[in-house]
Amino acid sequence: QLWMIVFLLIIWCGFSNSFSLYTLIMGSIVAVICCYFIPPSKSDVSFHLFSLIKLIPFVMVQLIKSSLIIAWDIITPKKRYQPDIVVIPFSCKSDLEKTFLANLISLTPGTLCIDISSDKTKMIIHIMYAHDKTKAVTFIKQEIEQRVIRIFNDGRN
């Protein structure tokens, strides 16, 4: 828990924008109190840092591309959007993977994860530019979901 205290102290000082003695003391007190009242997680979640780092530029490129497409659609007179709802079956196994994937999809402009089926096997997504639903589903399954699975890989490909 020492690392958690140090981490919380650094966050505290970062948000305070100060590394004065007073800030360090107050941050230490708050960090210790937080660690005392919040028990350590018993989760065995692990992730591959390199896969997570590789995901960041991919997501940034997707954010820029989708933002430019939407901006272009807004400033030009011809509207190119064709919204639709698609249902995508999960390849992800854990709830963490499914949540991470749903958040990535919702983060990207033009897509939104609306719901996850009650049996947690499918995700319902609104796509703003669904000219080719098969292509959109394939991109989500092969590009985004596979990258998420690689981050939380438990021996699967």
N, C-alpha and C positions, 0 to 999 in steps of 0.2 A: 504493500500500500504506500510505501515511501515514494515510489514513482508517481502514483496518482496524486499525492500531496504536492510534489514538485510540479507536476503538470498543471494542477489547479492553481498553484501559486503563479506560474508563468502566465496563465490565462488571466488571472486577476490583475497582475501588473500590466499586461497588455491592454486590457480594457480600461484600466486606470490611467494609462499612458504615463506611468511613473514607476521608477524603481527606487524611490526614496525609502529610508528606514521605516517610516510609518506605514507605507504601502506594503512593504515586505512583512512587517509584523501582522498587520490586519489581514493580509492575504493568507499568511500562514495559519492564523487562528480560524479563518473561514474554511480553509482547506482541510484542516484537522477535524473541524466540526462536521463538515460534509462527509469525510471519510468515516467518521464515527457512526453517523446516522444512516449512511447508505452502505449496506453490506456488500462485500465483493461479489461479483457475479460468478455464478457457478456454471456459466455457459462454456461449452467447449468449442465455440466458434473460432475458426481460424481463417485467415485469408492470405492470398498470395500478393504481397506488396507490389511485386513487379507487374503483375496483371492489372492491379488497380492503377498504378502509375501509367501504364499503357492505355488505360481506358480514358484518362483525362484528356489527352489531345484529340482522341476520337470524338468524345462528347463535345469538346469545344468546337471542332469543325462542324459537327451536326447542328449545334446551336447557331453558329454563324450562318450556315447554309439555310436553315429553316427560317431564321430571322430575316435574311435577305429576300427569300421567296415571299414571305408575308408582307414585308415592307414594299416590295415591288408591286404586289397585288393591291396594296392600299393606295399607292400613288398613281397607278395607271388606271385608265377608265375601264378596260376589259377585266372582268373578274374571272380568275382561273380556278377558284376553289370549287371543290366538289365534295362536300362533307359526306361521311358515311360512318356507320358503326360496323366494326369487325370483331369477331370472336376468335381469339388466338389460344390454342391449347398450350399449356405450360410444359416445358422440358425441365424447368427448375424443380427441385424436390423440396427444399426447405422454405419455410415462411420468410426467412431473411432474404433469400435469393429473390423470391417473388415480390417482396416489398421493395427491394432495391431496384428491380426491373421496372415495376410500376412507377416508382418515383422518377427513374431516368426517362421513361416514356412521357410522363406528365411534365417533366422539366423542359422538354423540347417543344418549342412553339409549333402549333399546328396539330399536336397530338395530346390526348388526355386519356388516362386510364380511368374509365368510369366506374368499373366494378370488377370484382373477382367472384366467380361462381361460388355457390354455397359449398360445393365439394372441393373447392380450391384447385380445380384442374384447368380452368379456363379464365382468361382475362378479357374483359370487354373494353374496347378502345374506340374512342372517337378520333377519326383522322380527317383533317380539314381538306387535304389534297389526295383523295382516294380515287384517282383516275384509274389506277390499276391495283385493285385490292390484293391480288395474288402477289404482286411485286412488293407491296407494302408489308404484307404478312411475312414473306420470305426474308425481307430485310430485317424485320424485328426479330424473327426466329434465328437467322443465321449470323447476323452481325451483332445485335445488341444482346440478345439472350445468351448467346454462346460466350460472349465476353464476361457477362455476369457470372455464368457458371464457372468459367476459368478462375475468377477471383476467389470464389468460395469452393474451389475444387476439392472433392473428397475422394479422388481416385477415378472419377468419371472423365471421359474425354470431352 
